[in-house]
Amino acid sequence: KGIYSSLCERKNSGKKSFAVLIDPDKVDNEKMHQLIGLGKAAGIDYFLVGGSLVVSNYIDECIGLIKQHSSIPVILFPGSPNQVSKKADALLYLSLISGRNADLLIGQHVISAPVIKQSGLEIMSTGYMVIDGGAPTTVSYISNASPLPADKNEIAMCTAMAGEMLGMKLIYMDAGSGAKRAITESMIEQVSGCISVPLIIGGGITDPEKAYLNCKAGADVIVVGNAIEKDENLIMEISSAVHSVPVKV
Ligand code: 1GP
C-alpha cells in the first residue's frame, strides 16, 4: 500500500502521525542506530530525511540503515533535487507556494523531472508553506523568499486552498528548522478547516504538549527534527503525545 493512501486513511480515521526528521548532515551510523531503535520503540509513523542544506553524501547510507533495521517508512524531504535516494519509499515533491521565487515553485521541478520520474519513488506533490518562525532559518535564507507572516491566518488559508485546488496532495506548513516560534494553533485550525488533504506541521516544536495541541488544532502529521537532535528521548514523549490525541467521530 502506498504512503499517500496510508496518510489519507489515517487522516480520515482521525489518527495523528508523528514523523522524525533526520538531517543527514547531523548524524552518523552510531546515531542512526540509536534513532532507529528509539523510533521503533516509540512506534513513530515515518522518518523524514532531508533538509534545506545537505552537504554530506550520507543520505543513501542513512536510509539504507533505516530500511535494514526497521519497517518504518522513509519519506524524502528534499531541499534540492540532488537529495533524491531510490532507497526511500516516497518523496515530498515540494513547491514553495508561500514564496514568489519561480525557481522553487516550478523551475527546479522542470530540471529534475526526468530523474525524479525514473527514481520509481512514490511522488507526493506538496504545497510547501514557510511561515515566519521569528528568526531567520536556513529555509528562509536559502529559499530567497519571504515567509508567510505568522499572524496572517487568512493568507495561510488562501494559500493552502489554492495549493489544494492546483492539485497538491499535501500541505506542509513549516516554521523552519529550529524556529523560535512554532506555528500557532489558530493558524493550524483555520487552515485545516478549509482543506481536505492531509496537513503536515513542523518547525520549532520542542515539547510533547505543543505537538498534542497542534494535532488537536488540526495537524495530521507532526514533524520534529531539531529538538530530537538535542534530546533523543523526546521521540518517546512526543510519539505518545501525538498518538494520544482522541480520535474524532
Ligand atoms: C523543519 O519542519 C521541520 O523543516 C522540523 O523543524 O527541526 O525545528 O523540528 P525542527
Residues whose N, C-alpha, C, O or C-beta is under 5 A from the ligand:
A	BS01	1GP	L21 D174 G176 S177 G178 A179 G202 G203 G204 I205 V223 V224 G225 N226 A227
